[in-house]
Amino acid sequence: MPPDGKSDMERIGVFKEMGYISIGDKYTSFIYRPFNDSAYKNKQMLLGGTKSKCGLQTGYFDTQFKRIFEREAFTDPVRIDRQYRILQAKKNIGKAFLPSNGEKTTCGMGTYYGTFGGPIQAMSALQIPRKQNKSAGKNFYTNPPKKGSGYGYPDITLSKMVSYSSDPYDRAKEMLKREITAHKSMLKGGAFRLNLHPNEYFDGNPYKFDKPLPPPKKIEEKKHFAVPFKPSSPSKKAGGMKAGAFDSYPTYSAEPYGTKKTKSVVANNEVKIFHPSPGPKSTPIKSIISLNVNKAVNSTNYNRIPSVMSF
């Protein structure tokens, strides 16, 4: 490890940094390096700016306008086509080819009149001689047929008649009973039941009553008397006293406390009487439907809202 700095492993992660191909020149930063020296040395090319286009030759590299075709003559395409057809016609040795006779017309469908090949043998209407068809003959009979349609008639099919076998009515029920008894005989104990069987409540139902209910109470029927009740003597009329009451009229007793005198209201013109403010008065109000229409439909969106009436 050098005494004045870090080792190569700490700096760049290698055991030893190899030497570089140089002659010991000092490193110069790219900021101080010269770039494109010829751009600012000696004379540079100066442009004179663009020229505006006009009818003259100025603004172009050539001093004189040069045409694409010079001294060309007027050409007529119709005349050239006519001359070409005349040259082609001179190449013909004789006259135009004409057939010796006109074309022949057919006299109906399927005829070969007027054709080069004539009739075709494969397509002729003549019948090809064939061998006489011999029938295969009738099937042989092993036994005369049995009478009957097959439904409800026994012993008329190819197979033998099925023998009768008894089928008890409760056979399935008896087989099920045998299986159940055989299954129970193989069991060693009762059914397995968990103590965690789900219940309706965490604790017992407080409203459940297991004891038998007492017999219902008999409601005594009220006896209706046919004869109305009549008092022994007629009632007394209260003539401003307790003559018709059970107790006698109470004696007079003086009031222990004096009566409180109420103060009379004295009219005072200086003190103003308080009058509450009147409530709100009724005014004409627009309906809620018209207010909603005015809010939903305005001058900016009236043309985008579909109309209700189809007209």
C-alpha positions as CSV (number, residue, x, y, z in Angstrom):
1,M,0.0,0.0,0.0
2,P,1.5,3.4,-0.9
3,P,2.1,5.8,2.0
4,D,0.4,8.7,0.3
5,G,-2.9,7.3,-0.9
6,K,-5.2,4.3,-1.3
7,S,-4.3,1.0,-2.8
8,D,-5.3,-0.1,-6.3
9,M,-7.9,-2.5,-4.9
10,E,-9.6,0.3,-3.0
11,R,-9.5,2.7,-5.9
12,I,-10.5,0.6,-9.0
13,G,-11.0,-3.0,-7.5
14,V,-7.9,-4.7,-9.1
15,F,-4.7,-6.1,-7.5
16,K,-2.4,-3.8,-9.5
17,E,-3.1,-1.1,-12.0
18,M,-1.1,-1.7,-15.2
19,G,0.9,1.0,-16.9
20,Y,-0.6,3.1,-19.8
21,I,0.8,3.5,-23.3
22,S,2.2,7.0,-23.1
23,I,5.4,9.0,-22.9
24,G,4.7,10.5,-19.5
25,D,2.6,13.4,-20.8
26,K,0.4,15.1,-18.4
27,Y,-3.3,14.8,-18.7
28,T,-5.1,17.9,-20.0
29,S,-8.8,18.3,-19.4
30,F,-11.2,18.4,-22.4
31,I,-12.1,21.9,-21.4
32,Y,-8.7,23.2,-22.3
33,R,-8.2,21.1,-25.4
34,P,-8.5,22.9,-28.8
35,F,-11.4,21.9,-30.9
36,N,-11.8,22.6,-34.6
37,D,-8.9,25.0,-35.0
38,S,-9.6,25.5,-38.7
39,A,-12.9,27.1,-37.9
40,Y,-11.4,30.2,-36.5
41,K,-8.1,30.4,-38.4
42,N,-7.4,31.7,-41.8
43,K,-10.1,33.1,-44.2
44,Q,-13.6,31.6,-44.1
45,M,-16.3,31.2,-46.9
46,L,-18.7,34.1,-46.7
47,L,-22.2,33.8,-48.3
48,G,-23.9,36.7,-50.0
49,G,-27.4,35.7,-49.0
50,T,-30.3,34.3,-51.0
51,K,-31.5,36.1,-54.1
52,S,-35.2,36.8,-54.8
53,K,-36.7,35.0,-57.8
54,C,-37.8,37.0,-60.8
55,G,-38.2,36.7,-64.6
56,L,-34.5,37.3,-65.2
57,Q,-31.7,34.8,-65.0
58,T,-30.4,36.2,-61.7
59,G,-30.6,33.8,-58.8
60,Y,-29.5,30.8,-60.9
61,F,-26.1,29.2,-61.4
62,D,-26.3,29.4,-65.2
63,T,-26.0,32.7,-66.9
64,Q,-28.3,31.6,-69.8
65,F,-31.6,29.7,-69.7
66,K,-31.2,26.3,-71.3
67,R,-34.2,24.4,-72.9
68,I,-34.8,20.7,-72.6
69,F,-35.5,20.3,-76.3
70,E,-33.9,22.6,-78.9
71,R,-35.0,22.9,-82.6
72,E,-37.7,20.2,-82.2
73,A,-40.5,20.1,-84.8
74,F,-44.3,19.7,-84.4
75,T,-45.3,16.1,-84.4
76,D,-48.8,14.9,-85.2
77,P,-49.6,11.5,-83.5
78,V,-52.5,10.7,-85.9
79,R,-50.3,11.2,-88.9
80,I,-47.6,9.0,-87.4
81,D,-50.1,6.2,-86.6
82,R,-51.4,6.4,-90.2
83,Q,-47.9,6.0,-91.7
84,Y,-47.2,3.1,-89.4
85,R,-50.3,1.2,-90.6
86,I,-49.3,1.9,-94.3
87,L,-45.9,0.4,-93.7
88,Q,-47.4,-2.7,-92.1
89,A,-49.9,-3.1,-95.0
90,K,-47.0,-3.2,-97.5
91,K,-45.6,-6.3,-95.8
92,N,-48.6,-8.4,-96.9
93,I,-47.8,-10.7,-99.8
94,G,-51.3,-11.0,-101.2
95,K,-54.8,-10.1,-100.5
96,A,-56.6,-10.6,-97.2
97,F,-57.6,-14.2,-96.4
98,L,-61.2,-15.0,-97.2
99,P,-62.8,-18.4,-96.4
100,S,-64.0,-20.5,-99.3
101,N,-67.5,-20.6,-97.9
102,G,-69.5,-19.0,-95.1
103,E,-69.9,-20.6,-91.7
104,K,-72.5,-23.3,-91.3
105,T,-75.4,-22.9,-88.9
106,T,-76.4,-25.7,-86.6
107,C,-79.8,-27.2,-87.1
108,G,-80.5,-28.0,-83.4
109,M,-79.0,-29.0,-80.1
110,G,-76.7,-32.0,-80.0
111,T,-75.9,-32.0,-83.8
112,Y,-72.4,-32.0,-85.2
113,Y,-73.2,-30.4,-88.5
114,G,-70.7,-27.6,-89.4
115,T,-67.9,-28.8,-87.0
116,F,-64.4,-29.8,-88.0
117,G,-64.3,-33.1,-86.1
118,G,-67.6,-34.5,-86.8
119,P,-69.6,-36.8,-84.5
120,I,-67.9,-38.3,-81.4
121,Q,-68.4,-42.0,-80.9
122,A,-68.4,-41.8,-77.1
123,M,-71.2,-39.2,-77.1
124,S,-73.4,-41.1,-79.6
125,A,-77.0,-41.8,-78.7
126,L,-76.7,-45.5,-79.6
127,Q,-77.1,-48.0,-76.7
128,I,-74.2,-50.2,-75.8
129,P,-75.1,-53.9,-75.7
130,R,-75.2,-55.2,-72.2
131,K,-75.5,-58.6,-70.6
132,Q,-78.9,-59.8,-69.6
133,N,-79.6,-59.2,-66.0
134,K,-80.2,-62.3,-64.0
135,S,-82.1,-62.2,-60.8
136,A,-80.4,-63.6,-57.7
137,G,-83.4,-65.8,-56.9
138,K,-85.6,-66.1,-53.9
139,N,-84.3,-66.8,-50.4
140,F,-84.6,-70.4,-49.2
141,Y,-87.1,-71.2,-46.4
142,T,-86.0,-73.4,-43.5
143,N,-89.4,-73.5,-41.9
144,P,-92.8,-72.2,-42.9
145,P,-93.6,-68.8,-41.4
146,K,-95.5,-68.7,-38.1
147,K,-98.8,-66.9,-37.9
148,G,-99.3,-63.9,-35.8
149,S,-98.0,-60.3,-35.8
150,G,-95.4,-60.9,-33.0
151,Y,-97.1,-58.8,-30.3
152,G,-99.0,-60.9,-27.8
153,Y,-98.2,-64.3,-29.6
154,P,-95.7,-66.6,-27.9
155,D,-93.0,-68.7,-29.6
156,I,-93.0,-67.0,-33.0
157,T,-89.5,-65.5,-32.9
158,L,-86.1,-67.0,-33.9
159,S,-85.0,-67.4,-30.3
160,K,-86.7,-69.7,-27.8
161,M,-89.4,-68.5,-25.5
162,V,-88.1,-67.1,-22.2
163,S,-88.9,-69.3,-19.2
164,Y,-90.9,-67.8,-16.4
165,S,-89.1,-66.6,-13.3
166,S,-90.9,-65.3,-10.2
167,D,-90.4,-61.7,-9.1
168,P,-91.8,-60.9,-5.6
169,Y,-93.5,-57.6,-5.2
170,D,-91.5,-56.5,-2.1
171,R,-88.2,-57.9,-3.4
172,A,-86.3,-54.5,-3.3
173,K,-87.6,-53.7,0.1
174,E,-86.5,-57.1,1.5
175,M,-83.0,-56.7,0.0
176,L,-82.7,-53.3,1.6
177,K,-83.7,-54.7,5.0
178,R,-81.1,-57.5,4.6
179,E,-78.4,-55.0,3.8
180,I,-79.3,-52.8,6.8
181,T,-79.2,-55.8,9.2
182,A,-75.9,-57.0,7.8
183,H,-74.5,-53.5,8.2
184,K,-75.7,-53.1,11.8
185,S,-74.3,-56.5,12.7
186,M,-70.8,-55.3,11.6
187,L,-71.0,-52.2,13.8
188,K,-69.2,-52.4,17.2
189,G,-70.8,-49.4,18.9
190,G,-73.2,-46.6,18.4
191,A,-72.8,-43.6,16.0
192,F,-70.0,-41.2,16.8
193,R,-71.3,-37.9,18.1
194,L,-69.3,-34.8,18.8
195,N,-69.8,-32.6,21.8
196,L,-69.5,-29.6,19.5
197,H,-72.9,-30.0,17.9
198,P,-74.2,-26.6,16.9
199,N,-76.8,-25.1,19.1
200,E,-79.2,-22.2,18.6
201,Y,-77.9,-20.4,21.7
202,F,-74.6,-20.3,23.6
203,D,-76.4,-21.1,26.8
204,G,-79.7,-22.8,27.4
205,N,-82.8,-21.1,26.1
206,P,-84.3,-19.1,29.0
207,Y,-87.7,-19.0,27.3
208,K,-87.9,-22.8,27.0
209,F,-90.3,-24.3,29.5
210,D,-90.1,-28.1,29.9
211,K,-92.6,-28.5,32.7
212,P,-96.1,-29.3,31.8
213,L,-98.5,-26.4,31.8
214,P,-101.2,-26.2,34.5
215,P,-104.7,-26.7,33.5
216,P,-106.4,-23.6,32.2
217,K,-108.5,-21.6,34.6
218,K,-112.2,-21.7,34.3
219,I,-113.7,-18.3,33.6
220,E,-116.7,-17.8,35.8
221,E,-119.6,-16.7,33.9
222,K,-121.4,-13.6,35.2
223,K,-124.9,-14.2,36.3
224,H,-127.4,-11.8,34.9
225,F,-130.3,-11.0,37.2
226,A,-133.6,-10.8,35.5
227,V,-135.0,-8.4,38.2
228,P,-133.2,-4.9,38.3
229,F,-131.8,-3.7,41.6
230,K,-133.9,-1.2,43.4
231,P,-132.6,0.8,46.5
232,S,-134.5,0.6,49.7
233,S,-135.3,4.4,49.7
234,P,-135.2,7.0,46.9
235,S,-132.1,9.2,46.7
236,K,-132.1,12.7,48.1
237,K,-131.7,15.7,46.0
238,A,-128.9,18.2,46.8
239,G,-130.7,21.5,47.5
240,G,-127.6,23.6,48.1
241,M,-126.5,21.5,51.1
242,K,-125.3,18.1,52.0
243,A,-128.7,16.7,52.7
244,G,-128.3,13.8,50.2
245,A,-124.7,13.0,51.1
246,F,-123.4,10.4,53.5
247,D,-121.4,13.0,55.6
248,S,-122.7,16.2,57.1
249,Y,-121.8,19.6,55.7
250,P,-118.3,20.7,57.1
251,T,-118.1,23.6,59.5
252,Y,-116.5,27.0,58.4
253,S,-112.8,27.6,59.1
254,A,-111.1,31.0,58.6
255,E,-108.2,31.3,56.2
256,P,-104.9,31.5,58.2
257,Y,-103.1,33.5,55.4
258,G,-104.2,36.8,53.9
259,T,-105.0,37.1,50.3
260,K,-102.3,38.6,48.0
261,K,-103.4,41.8,46.4
262,T,-102.6,42.2,42.7
263,K,-101.1,45.4,41.4
264,S,-103.3,47.3,39.0
265,V,-101.8,48.1,35.7
266,V,-101.2,51.9,35.5
267,A,-101.3,53.5,32.1
268,N,-98.0,55.2,31.4
269,N,-97.7,57.2,28.2
270,E,-93.9,57.5,28.4
271,V,-93.2,53.8,28.3
272,K,-93.8,52.3,24.8
273,I,-95.6,49.0,24.6
274,F,-93.5,46.2,22.9
275,H,-95.0,44.9,19.7
276,P,-93.3,41.9,18.0
277,S,-92.2,42.1,14.3
278,P,-94.7,40.7,11.9
279,G,-94.1,37.3,10.2
280,P,-93.3,36.8,6.6
281,K,-95.9,37.7,4.1
282,S,-97.1,35.5,1.3
283,T,-95.8,36.3,-2.2
284,P,-96.4,34.7,-5.6
285,I,-93.9,31.9,-6.2
286,K,-93.0,30.0,-9.4
287,S,-93.6,26.3,-9.6
288,I,-90.7,23.8,-9.0
289,I,-91.1,22.3,-12.5
290,S,-90.6,25.7,-14.2
291,L,-87.5,26.4,-12.0
292,N,-85.9,23.1,-12.8
293,V,-86.5,23.6,-16.6
294,N,-84.9,27.1,-16.4
295,K,-81.9,25.6,-14.6
296,A,-81.5,22.6,-16.9
297,V,-82.3,24.4,-20.2
298,N,-80.5,27.6,-20.9
299,S,-79.1,29.6,-23.9
300,T,-75.9,27.5,-24.1
301,N,-77.4,23.9,-24.2
302,Y,-80.9,24.3,-25.5
303,N,-80.0,22.8,-28.9
304,R,-78.4,19.6,-27.4
305,I,-81.4,18.6,-25.3
306,P,-83.7,16.2,-27.1
307,S,-87.3,17.4,-27.3
308,V,-90.1,15.4,-25.6
309,M,-92.6,15.8,-28.4
310,S,-91.8,14.1,-31.7
311,F,-92.4,16.8,-34.2
